[in-house]
Amino acid sequence: MWETQTLHPGASARLLVPCSTSNLGPGFDCAGLALELFLEVRARVAPGAAESRLNLGSGEERQWPRGPENLLLRGLARGLEASGAPKEIAFELDVASAIPTRRGLGSSGAAIVAGLVLGASAGPRSVSREELLELALALEGHPDNVTAALFGGCVLSLPVAGERTRVVRQALHESLRFAIAWPDATLETSFARSLLPRTVALGDAIENPRRLALLLEGLRSGDRDLLELGGEDRLHVPHRLPHIPGGARALQAANEAGAWLATISGSGSALFAISDEAHVHAVAAAMKRGLGQASPPASAHVVRPASGVELRVLR
């Protein structure tokens, strides 16, 4: 968990930010879960440098934009401003990320949080996680991924007009195991948003909160029946799933392999599943096969819940 630390000129630090899955079926733009797939940043405060320099490695970060639109750099600028850091402060940043982009696994949220935390640690003013969340929300536009990256675990978040975002921690039963998989095909968040209807049937609007109530209790209690019933969504999954090559087949295969819940991760194209210890590896493999048949190569991981962003000062 990140706590306020001060990075002095010349100091070095290592920052880890987890990926996150969101929605979890019916928890649209509300539920987020941090998972142990990380963005890593090695940072050195370089006072007097003309500007911060971003060195991208050969991992998933190679897909990042390199200009002013880079979300880590935008978050860094906001964090420096919030902490009252001197204008001459800049960073040398070496980035390595295992979080795929444009797959619905919170890569943009992780980049924003990384920049904000580094910037917030370089000035004299202490900046709380709650303040960072508001800054992150302004950059991201929706709360679920950035909240999970900042706070860790499973969280529910609700932005409230004129007030700070409300964050509720959701308990996870120790027996639950989690799997993610994604195809080579990507799904732009803006396109995934455009697929959603402007209006929904009253029955669907009623059904989603019913399912969410079962989902949350299933996460807390580890009850398979509640998770199976609570994972159904009517607001976004039916509209996005047809645009994920092999997605429907992969979810069916996950269920046949023993998934208790299988759905789209965030806006896609990744998929997310919950199972138990005995079946989770088979579930991950089934999703990978299903996705890979339509859009090879596909990837899959069995992952654990992650704590939030972690900053360690090295010297």
JOLIN-V263078 format. One record per backbone hydrogen bond with DSSP energy under -0.5 kcal/mol. CO is the residue of the C=O (numbers start at 1). NH is the residue of the N-H. Records with the same first field share a line. If there is no record, write none. Layout:
CO: NH, NH
This chain:
5: 7
6: 8
8: 11
11: 45
12: 314, 315
13: 43
14: 312
15: 41
16: 310
17: 39
19: 35
21: 33
22: 24, 266
23: 27
24: 26
26: 28
27: 23, 30, 31
30: 157
31: 23
32: 155
33: 21
34: 306
35: 19, 37
37: 19
38: 40, 98
39: 17
40: 96
41: 15, 43
42: 94
43: 13
44: 92
45: 10
46: 49
53: 55, 93
54: 56
55: 95
59: 62
60: 63
61: 64
67: 70
70: 74
71: 75
72: 76
73: 77
74: 78
75: 79
76: 80
77: 81
78: 82
79: 83
80: 84, 85
81: 84
83: 125
86: 89
88: 48
90: 46
91: 53, 93
92: 44, 94
93: 55, 95
94: 42
95: 57
96: 40
97: 60
98: 100
100: 103
102: 187
103: 270
105: 20
106: 110
107: 111
108: 112
109: 113
110: 114
111: 115
112: 116
113: 117
114: 118
115: 119
116: 120
117: 121
118: 121
119: 122
121: 7
128: 132
129: 133
130: 134
131: 135
132: 136
133: 137
134: 138
135: 139
136: 140
137: 141
143: 147
144: 148
145: 149
146: 150
147: 151
148: 152
149: 309
151: 308
153: 34
154: 170
155: 32
156: 168
158: 166
160: 163
166: 158
168: 156
169: 171
170: 154
173: 176
177: 275
178: 303
179: 273
180: 301
181: 271
182: 299
188: 192
189: 193
190: 194
191: 195
193: 196
201: 205
202: 206
203: 207
204: 208
205: 209
206: 210
207: 211
208: 212
209: 213
210: 214
211: 215
212: 216
213: 217
214: 218
215: 219
216: 220
217: 221
218: 222
219: 173
222: 224
223: 227
224: 228
225: 229
226: 230
227: 231
229: 232
230: 26
236: 239, 240
237: 241
240: 243
241: 244
243: 245
244: 247
246: 250
247: 251
248: 252
249: 253
250: 254
251: 255
252: 256
253: 257
254: 258, 259
255: 258
261: 274
263: 272
264: 266
265: 268
270: 265
271: 181
272: 263
273: 179
274: 260, 261
275: 177
276: 279, 280
279: 283
280: 284
281: 285
282: 286
283: 287
284: 288
285: 289
286: 290
287: 291
288: 292
289: 293
290: 294
291: 294, 295
295: 184
299: 182
301: 180, 303
303: 178
304: 36
306: 153
309: 2
310: 16
312: 14
